[in-house]
Amino acid sequence: MDEKDRLLLTLLDQNSRLPSRELAELVDLDEQDVNERIRLMEGTGIIQQYTAVIDWEKAGDGEVAVILELKVSPERDFGYDKVAERIARFRQVRSVRLVSGIYDLELVVTGRNIHEVARFVSEQIAPMDHIRETATVLIMKTYKENGHIFYEKEEGERLPLSI
């Protein structure tokens, strides 16, 4: 992996729909080399998948999302990995991260409404072996997701600055 690969990854992370012709110009490589580098990174699992960032509010299919924090008793010989892998299998779980601080795992969980999410947490997650405590934080509004800003800034609008 060299600097051109890292630049390709950065560009794809910002917009995975950039044509390889445009990527080649931005990275200063020929298009065939760009395609080969991308295929190699896909094959080795560096590039896991390509996704869309969707504003579900604008789509009219708003969903409820929460941050679920878990205190976990690690499994002998596996630590947190096996617990996290079991949790990651649920379709309601959008992300699972091992974090530092008061809690061990941080999840983003979605559902059609808060009752569905609460039922999922109380019936599926909380009773699992090795889960000692849960804390649920409702996500009220998303302003930025995966580097994409959801609010529309007025042309020429500047953020206030104080020194």
Rosetta blueprint (number, residue, H / E / L):
1 M L
2 D L
3 E H
4 K H
5 D H
6 R H
7 L H
8 L H
9 L H
10 T H
11 L H
12 L H
13 D H
14 Q H
15 N L
16 S L
17 R L
18 L L
19 P L
20 S H
21 R H
22 E H
23 L H
24 A H
25 E H
26 L H
27 V H
28 D L
29 L L
30 D L
31 E H
32 Q H
33 D H
34 V H
35 N H
36 E H
37 R H
38 I H
39 R H
40 L H
41 M H
42 E H
43 G H
44 T L
45 G L
46 I L
47 I L
48 Q L
49 Q L
50 Y L
51 T L
52 A L
53 V L
54 I L
55 D L
56 W H
57 E H
58 K H
59 A H
60 G L
61 D L
62 G L
63 E L
64 V E
65 A E
66 V E
67 I E
68 L E
69 E E
70 L E
71 K E
72 V E
73 S L
74 P L
75 E E
76 R L
77 D L
78 F L
79 G E
80 Y L
81 D H
82 K H
83 V H
84 A H
85 E H
86 R H
87 I H
88 A H
89 R L
90 F L
91 R L
92 Q L
93 V E
94 R E
95 S E
96 V E
97 R E
98 L E
99 V L
100 S L
101 G L
102 I L
103 Y L
104 D L
105 L E
106 E E
107 L E
108 V E
109 V E
110 T E
111 G E
112 R L
113 N L
114 I H
115 H H
116 E H
117 V H
118 A H
119 R H
120 F H
121 V H
122 S H
123 E H
124 Q H
125 I H
126 A L
127 P L
128 M L
129 D L
130 H L
131 I E
132 R E
133 E E
134 T E
135 A E
136 T E
137 V E
138 L E
139 I E
140 M L
141 K L
142 T L
143 Y L
144 K E
145 E E
146 N L
147 G L
148 H E
149 I E
150 F L
151 Y L
152 E L
153 K L
154 E L
155 E L
156 G L
157 E L
158 R L
159 L L
160 P L
161 L L
162 S L
163 I L
